[in-house]
């Protein structure tokens, strides 16, 4: 039977690899032979990604916070 940590690792590896693939696809938009864009548009894209990444990281940090408990 798969442990919770093994399941986490299996799913996390798959999801992270999919995210990396999509980031690389996003990078294809930098080809000025095919696309035209402003640095403001680029900054909007990356700011949005950075906010979502920070929010997701915070979810992990909050999940690991120790809660007060009387013993």
PDB file of N, CA, C and O in Angstrom:
ATOM      1  N   UNK A   1       0.844  -1.186   0.000  1.00  0.00           N
ATOM      2  CA  UNK A   1       0.000   0.000   0.000  1.00  0.00           C
ATOM      3  C   UNK A   1       0.888   1.249   0.000  1.00  0.00           C
ATOM      4  O   UNK A   1       1.903   1.303   0.695  1.00  0.00           O
ATOM      5  N   UNK A   2       0.502   2.219  -0.765  1.00  0.00           N
ATOM      6  CA  UNK A   2       1.241   3.468  -0.896  1.00  0.00           C
ATOM      7  C   UNK A   2       1.045   4.342   0.347  1.00  0.00           C
ATOM      8  O   UNK A   2      -0.081   4.556   0.797  1.00  0.00           O
ATOM      9  N   UNK A   3       2.156   4.843   0.893  1.00  0.00           N
ATOM     10  CA  UNK A   3       2.057   5.738   2.049  1.00  0.00           C
ATOM     11  C   UNK A   3       1.623   7.127   1.576  1.00  0.00           C
ATOM     12  O   UNK A   3       1.651   7.428   0.383  1.00  0.00           O
ATOM     13  N   UNK A   4       1.223   7.963   2.531  1.00  0.00           N
ATOM     14  CA  UNK A   4       0.822   9.331   2.195  1.00  0.00           C
ATOM     15  C   UNK A   4       1.981  10.102   1.579  1.00  0.00           C
ATOM     16  O   UNK A   4       1.781  10.890   0.654  1.00  0.00           O
ATOM     17  N   UNK A   5       3.196   9.881   2.087  1.00  0.00           N
ATOM     18  CA  UNK A   5       4.359  10.578   1.543  1.00  0.00           C
ATOM     19  C   UNK A   5       4.685  10.089   0.138  1.00  0.00           C
ATOM     20  O   UNK A   5       5.022  10.893  -0.731  1.00  0.00           O
ATOM     21  N   UNK A   6       4.591   8.803  -0.093  1.00  0.00           N
ATOM     22  CA  UNK A   6       4.830   8.263  -1.435  1.00  0.00           C
ATOM     23  C   UNK A   6       3.810   8.826  -2.426  1.00  0.00           C
ATOM     24  O   UNK A   6       4.156   9.187  -3.551  1.00  0.00           O
ATOM     25  N   UNK A   7       2.551   8.895  -1.992  1.00  0.00           N
ATOM     26  CA  UNK A   7       1.498   9.455  -2.836  1.00  0.00           C
ATOM     27  C   UNK A   7       1.780  10.923  -3.131  1.00  0.00           C
ATOM     28  O   UNK A   7       1.641  11.370  -4.269  1.00  0.00           O
ATOM     29  N   UNK A   8       2.181  11.677  -2.096  1.00  0.00           N
ATOM     30  CA  UNK A   8       2.528  13.088  -2.269  1.00  0.00           C
ATOM     31  C   UNK A   8       3.635  13.244  -3.305  1.00  0.00           C
ATOM     32  O   UNK A   8       3.517  14.050  -4.228  1.00  0.00           O
ATOM     33  N   UNK A   9       4.709  12.472  -3.154  1.00  0.00           N
ATOM     34  CA  UNK A   9       5.845  12.572  -4.070  1.00  0.00           C
ATOM     35  C   UNK A   9       5.448  12.227  -5.501  1.00  0.00           C
ATOM     36  O   UNK A   9       5.848  12.909  -6.444  1.00  0.00           O
ATOM     37  N   UNK A  10       4.666  11.176  -5.657  1.00  0.00           N
ATOM     38  CA  UNK A  10       4.250  10.738  -6.995  1.00  0.00           C
ATOM     39  C   UNK A  10       3.423  11.830  -7.676  1.00  0.00           C
ATOM     40  O   UNK A  10       3.675  12.186  -8.827  1.00  0.00           O
ATOM     41  N   UNK A  11       2.446  12.348  -6.961  1.00  0.00           N
ATOM     42  CA  UNK A  11       1.568  13.362  -7.543  1.00  0.00           C
ATOM     43  C   UNK A  11       2.305  14.684  -7.725  1.00  0.00           C
ATOM     44  O   UNK A  11       2.137  15.351  -8.746  1.00  0.00           O
ATOM     45  N   UNK A  12       3.124  15.069  -6.741  1.00  0.00           N
ATOM     46  CA  UNK A  12       3.859  16.338  -6.824  1.00  0.00           C
ATOM     47  C   UNK A  12       4.813  16.337  -8.011  1.00  0.00           C
ATOM     48  O   UNK A  12       4.895  17.329  -8.735  1.00  0.00           O
ATOM     49  N   UNK A  13       5.532  15.246  -8.219  1.00  0.00           N
ATOM     50  CA  UNK A  13       6.459  15.175  -9.352  1.00  0.00           C
ATOM     51  C   UNK A  13       5.721  15.369 -10.668  1.00  0.00           C
ATOM     52  O   UNK A  13       6.182  16.096 -11.548  1.00  0.00           O
ATOM     53  N   UNK A  14       4.580  14.718 -10.796  1.00  0.00           N
ATOM     54  CA  UNK A  14       3.791  14.833 -12.018  1.00  0.00           C
ATOM     55  C   UNK A  14       3.298  16.263 -12.217  1.00  0.00           C
ATOM     56  O   UNK A  14       3.407  16.813 -13.313  1.00  0.00           O
ATOM     57  N   UNK A  15       2.761  16.861 -11.166  1.00  0.00           N
ATOM     58  CA  UNK A  15       2.209  18.216 -11.285  1.00  0.00           C
ATOM     59  C   UNK A  15       3.295  19.253 -11.531  1.00  0.00           C
ATOM     60  O   UNK A  15       3.108  20.165 -12.336  1.00  0.00           O
ATOM     61  N   UNK A  16       4.419  19.126 -10.851  1.00  0.00           N
ATOM     62  CA  UNK A  16       5.515  20.085 -11.052  1.00  0.00           C
ATOM     63  C   UNK A  16       6.046  19.977 -12.480  1.00  0.00           C
ATOM     64  O   UNK A  16       6.320  20.995 -13.116  1.00  0.00           O
ATOM     65  N   UNK A  17       6.190  18.772 -12.979  1.00  0.00           N
ATOM     66  CA  UNK A  17       6.670  18.600 -14.355  1.00  0.00           C
ATOM     67  C   UNK A  17       5.692  19.192 -15.369  1.00  0.00           C
ATOM     68  O   UNK A  17       6.118  19.765 -16.372  1.00  0.00           O
ATOM     69  N   UNK A  18       4.385  19.061 -15.119  1.00  0.00           N
ATOM     70  CA  UNK A  18       3.394  19.674 -16.013  1.00  0.00           C
ATOM     71  C   UNK A  18       3.486  21.193 -15.969  1.00  0.00           C
ATOM     72  O   UNK A  18       3.378  21.857 -17.001  1.00  0.00           O
ATOM     73  N   UNK A  19       3.688  21.747 -14.767  1.00  0.00           N
ATOM     74  CA  UNK A  19       3.828  23.200 -14.631  1.00  0.00           C
ATOM     75  C   UNK A  19       5.064  23.686 -15.379  1.00  0.00           C
ATOM     76  O   UNK A  19       5.011  24.691 -16.088  1.00  0.00           O
ATOM     77  N   UNK A  20       6.172  22.973 -15.219  1.00  0.00           N
ATOM     78  CA  UNK A  20       7.409  23.343 -15.922  1.00  0.00           C
ATOM     79  C   UNK A  20       7.192  23.311 -17.431  1.00  0.00           C
ATOM     80  O   UNK A  20       7.632  24.213 -18.144  1.00  0.00           O
ATOM     81  N   UNK A  21       6.516  22.277 -17.915  1.00  0.00           N
ATOM     82  CA  UNK A  21       6.223  22.194 -19.351  1.00  0.00           C
ATOM     83  C   UNK A  21       5.409  23.403 -19.809  1.00  0.00           C
ATOM     84  O   UNK A  21       5.686  23.975 -20.863  1.00  0.00           O
ATOM     85  N   UNK A  22       4.415  23.790 -19.025  1.00  0.00           N
ATOM     86  CA  UNK A  22       3.572  24.924 -19.399  1.00  0.00           C
ATOM     87  C   UNK A  22       4.336  26.248 -19.343  1.00  0.00           C
ATOM     88  O   UNK A  22       4.090  27.141 -20.154  1.00  0.00           O
ATOM     89  N   UNK A  23       5.251  26.375 -18.399  1.00  0.00           N
ATOM     90  CA  UNK A  23       6.085  27.584 -18.340  1.00  0.00           C
ATOM     91  C   UNK A  23       6.944  27.675 -19.595  1.00  0.00           C
ATOM     92  O   UNK A  23       7.123  28.757 -20.155  1.00  0.00           O
ATOM     93  N   UNK A  24       7.467  26.550 -20.029  1.00  0.00           N
ATOM     94  CA  UNK A  24       8.268  26.535 -21.262  1.00  0.00           C
ATOM     95  C   UNK A  24       7.416  26.911 -22.471  1.00  0.00           C
ATOM     96  O   UNK A  24       7.879  27.624 -23.361  1.00  0.00           O
ATOM     97  N   UNK A  25       6.182  26.437 -22.505  1.00  0.00           N
ATOM     98  CA  UNK A  25       5.265  26.804 -23.586  1.00  0.00           C
ATOM     99  C   UNK A  25       4.981  28.304 -23.534  1.00  0.00           C
ATOM    100  O   UNK A  25       4.945  28.965 -24.572  1.00  0.00           O
ATOM    101  N   UNK A  26       4.783  28.836 -22.345  1.00  0.00           N
ATOM    102  CA  UNK A  26       4.593  30.278 -22.184  1.00  0.00           C
ATOM    103  C   UNK A  26       5.793  31.035 -22.744  1.00  0.00           C
ATOM    104  O   UNK A  26       5.634  32.075 -23.384  1.00  0.00           O
ATOM    105  N   UNK A  27       6.977  30.519 -22.503  1.00  0.00           N
ATOM    106  CA  UNK A  27       8.195  31.140 -23.004  1.00  0.00           C
ATOM    107  C   UNK A  27       8.237  31.242 -24.519  1.00  0.00           C
ATOM    108  O   UNK A  27       8.916  32.109 -25.069  1.00  0.00           O
ATOM    109  N   UNK A  28       7.513  30.359 -25.195  1.00  0.00           N
ATOM    110  CA  UNK A  28       7.459  30.426 -26.656  1.00  0.00           C
ATOM    111  C   UNK A  28       6.862  31.746 -27.141  1.00  0.00           C
ATOM    112  O   UNK A  28       7.123  32.172 -28.265  1.00  0.00           O
ATOM    113  N   UNK A  29       6.061  32.389 -26.294  1.00  0.00           N
ATOM    114  CA  UNK A  29       5.466  33.670 -26.662  1.00  0.00           C
ATOM    115  C   UNK A  29       6.504  34.780 -26.802  1.00  0.00           C
ATOM    116  O   UNK A  29       6.199  35.854 -27.321  1.00  0.00           O
ATOM    117  N   UNK A  30       7.720  34.527 -26.346  1.00  0.00           N
ATOM    118  CA  UNK A  30       8.776  35.540 -26.443  1.00  0.00           C
ATOM    119  C   UNK A  30       9.333  35.665 -27.863  1.00  0.00           C
ATOM    120  O   UNK A  30      10.117  36.572 -28.144  1.00  0.00           O
ATOM    121  N   UNK A  31       8.938  34.771 -28.746  1.00  0.00           N
ATOM    122  CA  UNK A  31       9.421  34.784 -30.128  1.00  0.00           C
ATOM    123  C   UNK A  31       8.799  35.964 -30.879  1.00  0.00           C
ATOM    124  O   UNK A  31       7.628  35.925 -31.257  1.00  0.00           O
ATOM    125  N   UNK A  32       9.593  37.006 -31.087  1.00  0.00           N
ATOM    126  CA  UNK A  32       9.074  38.216 -31.731  1.00  0.00           C
ATOM    127  C   UNK A  32       8.818  38.042 -33.230  1.00  0.00           C
ATOM    128  O   UNK A  32       8.253  38.932 -33.866  1.00  0.00           O
ATOM    129  N   UNK A  33       9.219  36.925 -33.788  1.00  0.00           N
ATOM    130  CA  UNK A  33       8.872  36.641 -35.187  1.00  0.00           C
ATOM    131  C   UNK A  33       7.388  36.304 -35.310  1.00  0.00           C
ATOM    132  O   UNK A  33       6.773  36.506 -36.358  1.00  0.00           O
ATOM    133  N   UNK A  34       6.826  35.785 -34.213  1.00  0.00           N
ATOM    134  CA  UNK A  34       5.424  35.364 -34.233  1.00  0.00           C
ATOM    135  C   UNK A  34       4.502  36.238 -33.397  1.00  0.00           C
ATOM    136  O   UNK A  34       3.294  36.264 -33.633  1.00  0.00           O
ATOM    137  N   UNK A  35       5.056  36.956 -32.421  1.00  0.00           N
ATOM    138  CA  UNK A  35       4.225  37.692 -31.469  1.00  0.00           C
ATOM    139  C   UNK A  35       4.767  39.094 -31.246  1.00  0.00           C
ATOM    140  O   UNK A  35       5.960  39.355 -31.401  1.00  0.00           O
ATOM    141  N   UNK A  36       3.868  39.977 -30.882  1.00  0.00           N
ATOM    142  CA  UNK A  36       4.240  41.334 -30.506  1.00  0.00           C
ATOM    143  C   UNK A  36       3.665  41.589 -29.120  1.00  0.00           C
ATOM    144  O   UNK A  36       2.506  41.271 -28.853  1.00  0.00           O
ATOM    145  N   UNK A  37       4.467  42.154 -28.254  1.00  0.00           N
ATOM    146  CA  UNK A  37       4.029  42.386 -26.878  1.00  0.00           C
ATOM    147  C   UNK A  37       4.804  43.547 -26.279  1.00  0.00           C
ATOM    148  O   UNK A  37       5.872  43.928 -26.757  1.00  0.00           O
ATOM    149  N   UNK A  38       4.228  44.097 -25.214  1.00  0.00           N
ATOM    150  CA  UNK A  38       4.918  45.167 -24.488  1.00  0.00           C
ATOM    151  C   UNK A  38       5.491  44.584 -23.199  1.00  0.00           C
ATOM    152  O   UNK A  38       5.054  43.532 -22.733  1.00  0.00           O
ATOM    153  N   UNK A  39       6.455  45.268 -22.643  1.00  0.00           N
ATOM    154  CA  UNK A  39       7.017  44.812 -21.366  1.00  0.00           C
ATOM    155  C   UNK A  39       5.970  44.918 -20.261  1.00  0.00           C
ATOM    156  O   UNK A  39       6.027  44.162 -19.290  1.00  0.00           O
ATOM    157  N   UNK A  40       5.022  45.834 -20.388  1.00  0.00           N
ATOM    158  CA  UNK A  40       3.931  45.920 -19.416  1.00  0.00           C
ATOM    159  C   UNK A  40       3.108  44.636 -19.437  1.00  0.00           C
ATOM    160  O   UNK A  40       2.731  44.122 -18.384  1.00  0.00           O
ATOM    161  N   UNK A  41       2.830  44.124 -20.618  1.00  0.00           N
ATOM    162  CA  UNK A  41       2.082  42.868 -20.735  1.00  0.00           C
ATOM    163  C   UNK A  41       2.872  41.708 -20.141  1.00  0.00           C
ATOM    164  O   UNK A  41       2.319  40.863 -19.437  1.00  0.00           O
ATOM    165  N   UNK A  42       4.157  41.678 -20.429  1.00  0.00           N
ATOM    166  CA  UNK A  42       5.027  40.625 -19.880  1.00  0.00           C
ATOM    167  C   UNK A  42       5.045  40.713 -18.357  1.00  0.00           C
ATOM    168  O   UNK A  42       4.934  39.696 -17.671  1.00  0.00           O
ATOM    169  N   UNK A  43       5.186  41.923 -17.830  1.00  0.00           N
ATOM    170  CA  UNK A  43       5.212  42.105 -16.376  1.00  0.00           C
ATOM    171  C   UNK A  43       3.896  41.686 -15.733  1.00  0.00           C
ATOM    172  O   UNK A  43       3.895  41.127 -14.637  1.00  0.00           O
ATOM    173  N   UNK A  44       2.776  41.950 -16.401  1.00  0.00           N
ATOM    174  CA  UNK A  44       1.475  41.516 -15.883  1.00  0.00           C
ATOM    175  C   UNK A  44       1.402  39.996 -15.791  1.00  0.00           C
ATOM    176  O   UNK A  44       0.909  39.446 -14.806  1.00  0.00           O
ATOM    177  N   UNK A  45       1.891  39.333 -16.815  1.00  0.00           N
ATOM    178  CA  UNK A  45       1.884  37.864 -16.831  1.00  0.00           C
ATOM    179  C   UNK A  45       2.691  37.325 -15.653  1.00  0.00           C
ATOM    180  O   UNK A  45       2.215  36.476 -14.900  1.00  0.00           O
ATOM    181  N   UNK A  46       3.916  37.828 -15.503  1.00  0.00           N
ATOM    182  CA  UNK A  46       4.787  37.283 -14.464  1.00  0.00           C
ATOM    183  C   UNK A  46       4.346  37.686 -13.067  1.00  0.00           C
ATOM    184  O   UNK A  46       4.540  36.926 -12.118  1.00  0.00           O
ATOM    185  N   UNK A  47       3.759  38.863 -12.924  1.00  0.00           N
ATOM    186  CA  UNK A  47       3.237  39.264 -11.616  1.00  0.00           C
ATOM    187  C   UNK A  47       2.102  38.329 -11.202  1.00  0.00           C
ATOM    188  O   UNK A  47       2.028  37.914 -10.045  1.00  0.00           O
ATOM    189  N   UNK A  48       1.235  38.004 -12.131  1.00  0.00           N
ATOM    190  CA  UNK A  48       0.128  37.087 -11.847  1.00  0.00           C
ATOM    191  C   UNK A  48       0.649  35.714 -11.441  1.00  0.00           C
ATOM    192  O   UNK A  48       0.154  35.118 -10.485  1.00  0.00           O
ATOM    193  N   UNK A  49       1.633  35.220 -12.155  1.00  0.00           N
ATOM    194  CA  UNK A  49       2.225  33.921 -11.825  1.00  0.00           C
ATOM    195  C   UNK A  49       2.890  33.976 -10.457  1.00  0.00           C
ATOM    196  O   UNK A  49       2.744  33.047  -9.663  1.00  0.00           O
ATOM    197  N   UNK A  50       3.615  35.046 -10.172  1.00  0.00           N
ATOM    198  CA  UNK A  50       4.298  35.192  -8.882  1.00  0.00           C
ATOM    199  C   UNK A  50       3.307  35.231  -7.724  1.00  0.00           C
ATOM    200  O   UNK A  50       3.558  34.640  -6.674  1.00  0.00           O
ATOM    201  N   UNK A  51       2.178  35.926  -7.907  1.00  0.00           N
ATOM    202  CA  UNK A  51       1.155  35.999  -6.854  1.00  0.00           C
ATOM    203  C   UNK A  51       0.572  34.614  -6.596  1.00  0.00           C
ATOM    204  O   UNK A  51       0.429  34.206  -5.444  1.00  0.00           O
ATOM    205  N   UNK A  52       0.238  33.896  -7.651  1.00  0.00           N
ATOM    206  CA  UNK A  52      -0.323  32.549  -7.485  1.00  0.00           C
ATOM    207  C   UNK A  52       0.678  31.605  -6.834  1.00  0.00           C
ATOM    208  O   UNK A  52       0.303  30.778  -6.003  1.00  0.00           O
ATOM    209  N   UNK A  53       1.930  31.724  -7.201  1.00  0.00           N
ATOM    210  CA  UNK A  53       2.974  30.893  -6.609  1.00  0.00           C
ATOM    211  C   UNK A  53       3.118  31.194  -5.120  1.00  0.00           C
ATOM    212  O   UNK A  53       3.226  30.277  -4.306  1.00  0.00           O
ATOM    213  N   UNK A  54       3.119  32.474  -4.765  1.00  0.00           N
ATOM    214  CA  UNK A  54       3.224  32.865  -3.353  1.00  0.00           C
ATOM    215  C   UNK A  54       2.015  32.379  -2.563  1.00  0.00           C
ATOM    216  O   UNK A  54       2.159  31.916  -1.431  1.00  0.00           O
ATOM    217  N   UNK A  55       0.825  32.481  -3.150  1.00  0.00           N
ATOM    218  CA  UNK A  55      -0.384  32.002  -2.470  1.00  0.00           C
ATOM    219  C   UNK A  55      -0.322  30.500  -2.224  1.00  0.00           C
ATOM    220  O   UNK A  55      -0.705  30.022  -1.157  1.00  0.00           O
ATOM    221  N   UNK A  56       0.154  29.772  -3.202  1.00  0.00           N
ATOM    222  CA  UNK A  56       0.248  28.320  -3.064  1.00  0.00           C
ATOM    223  C   UNK A  56       1.296  27.938  -2.029  1.00  0.00           C
ATOM    224  O   UNK A  56       1.075  27.027  -1.230  1.00  0.00           O
ATOM    225  N   UNK A  57       2.428  28.621  -2.035  1.00  0.00           N
ATOM    226  CA  UNK A  57       3.468  28.355  -1.036  1.00  0.00           C
ATOM    227  C   UNK A  57       2.934  28.621   0.361  1.00  0.00           C
ATOM    228  O   UNK A  57       3.216  27.870   1.294  1.00  0.00           O
ATOM    229  N   UNK A  58       2.163  29.690   0.505  1.00  0.00           N
ATOM    230  CA  UNK A  58       1.582  30.030   1.805  1.00  0.00           C
ATOM    231  C   UNK A  58       0.638  28.934   2.294  1.00  0.00           C
ATOM    232  O   UNK A  58       0.550  28.685   3.496  1.00  0.00           O
ATOM    233  N   UNK A  59      -0.061  28.285   1.382  1.00  0.00           N
ATOM    234  CA  UNK A  59      -0.945  27.183   1.771  1.00  0.00           C
ATOM    235  C   UNK A  59      -0.149  26.077   2.460  1.00  0.00           C
ATOM    236  O   UNK A  59      -0.604  25.507   3.451  1.00  0.00           O
ATOM    237  N   UNK A  60       1.029  25.776   1.939  1.00  0.00           N
ATOM    238  CA  UNK A  60       1.875  24.751   2.543  1.00  0.00           C
ATOM    239  C   UNK A  60       2.401  25.210   3.897  1.00  0.00           C
ATOM    240  O   UNK A  60       2.462  24.426   4.844  1.00  0.00           O
ATOM    241  N   UNK A  61       2.777  26.470   3.986  1.00  0.00           N
ATOM    242  CA  UNK A  61       3.310  26.996   5.242  1.00  0.00           C
ATOM    243  C   UNK A  61       2.240  27.019   6.323  1.00  0.00           C
ATOM    244  O   UNK A  61       2.516  26.674   7.471  1.00  0.00           O
ATOM    245  N   UNK A  62       1.024  27.421   5.972  1.00  0.00           N
ATOM    246  CA  UNK A  62      -0.065  27.462   6.948  1.00  0.00           C
ATOM    247  C   UNK A  62      -0.463  26.059   7.390  1.00  0.00           C
ATOM    248  O   UNK A  62      -0.843  25.846   8.542  1.00  0.00           O
ATOM    249  N   UNK A  63      -0.374  25.109   6.471  1.00  0.00           N
ATOM    250  CA  UNK A  63      -0.723  23.726   6.805  1.00  0.00           C
ATOM    251  C   UNK A  63       0.248  23.149   7.824  1.00  0.00           C
ATOM    252  O   UNK A  63      -0.101  22.229   8.563  1.00  0.00           O
ATOM    253  N   UNK A  64       1.465  23.682   7.867  1.00  0.00           N
ATOM    254  CA  UNK A  64       2.486  23.162   8.775  1.00  0.00           C
ATOM    255  C   UNK A  64       2.629  23.967  10.058  1.00  0.00           C
ATOM    256  O   UNK A  64       3.478  23.658  10.895  1.00  0.00           O
ATOM    257  N   UNK A  65       1.797  25.007  10.220  1.00  0.00           N
ATOM    258  CA  UNK A  65       1.876  25.794  11.449  1.00  0.00           C
ATOM    259  C   UNK A  65       1.454  24.940  12.635  1.00  0.00           C
ATOM    260  O   UNK A  65       0.523  24.139  12.560  1.00  0.00           O
ATOM    261  N   UNK A  66       2.159  25.138  13.706  1.00  0.00           N
ATOM    262  CA  UNK A  66       1.793  24.441  14.937  1.00  0.00           C
ATOM    263  C   UNK A  66       0.659  25.219  15.594  1.00  0.00           C
ATOM    264  O   UNK A  66       0.719  26.445  15.684  1.00  0.00           O
ATOM    265  N   UNK A  67      -0.347  24.533  16.039  1.00  0.00           N
ATOM    266  CA  UNK A  67      -1.473  25.158  16.716  1.00  0.00           C
ATOM    267  C   UNK A  67      -1.316  24.958  18.211  1.00  0.00           C
ATOM    268  O   UNK A  67      -0.766  23.954  18.665  1.00  0.00           O
ATOM    269  N   UNK A  68      -1.796  25.909  18.954  1.00  0.00           N
ATOM    270  CA  UNK A  68      -1.759  25.815  20.404  1.00  0.00           C
ATOM    271  C   UNK A  68      -2.640  24.659  20.852  1.00  0.00           C
ATOM    272  O   UNK A  68      -3.749  24.462  20.355  1.00  0.00           O
ATOM    273  N   UNK A  69      -2.112  23.900  21.806  1.00  0.00           N
ATOM    274  CA  UNK A  69      -2.875  22.769  22.314  1.00  0.00           C
ATOM    275  C   UNK A  69      -2.513  22.571  23.771  1.00  0.00           C
ATOM    276  O   UNK A  69      -1.336  22.479  24.119  1.00  0.00           O
ATOM    277  N   UNK A  70      -3.526  22.505  24.622  1.00  0.00           N
ATOM    278  CA  UNK A  70      -3.288  22.210  26.031  1.00  0.00           C
ATOM    279  C   UNK A  70      -2.952  20.737  26.163  1.00  0.00           C
ATOM    280  O   UNK A  70      -3.534  19.880  25.498  1.00  0.00           O
ATOM    281  N   UNK A  71      -1.997  20.467  27.041  1.00  0.00           N
ATOM    282  CA  UNK A  71      -1.583  19.067  27.213  1.00  0.00           C
ATOM    283  C   UNK A  71      -2.031  18.549  28.532  1.00  0.00           C
ATOM    284  O   UNK A  71      -1.777  17.390  28.859  1.00  0.00           O
TER     285      UNK A  71
END
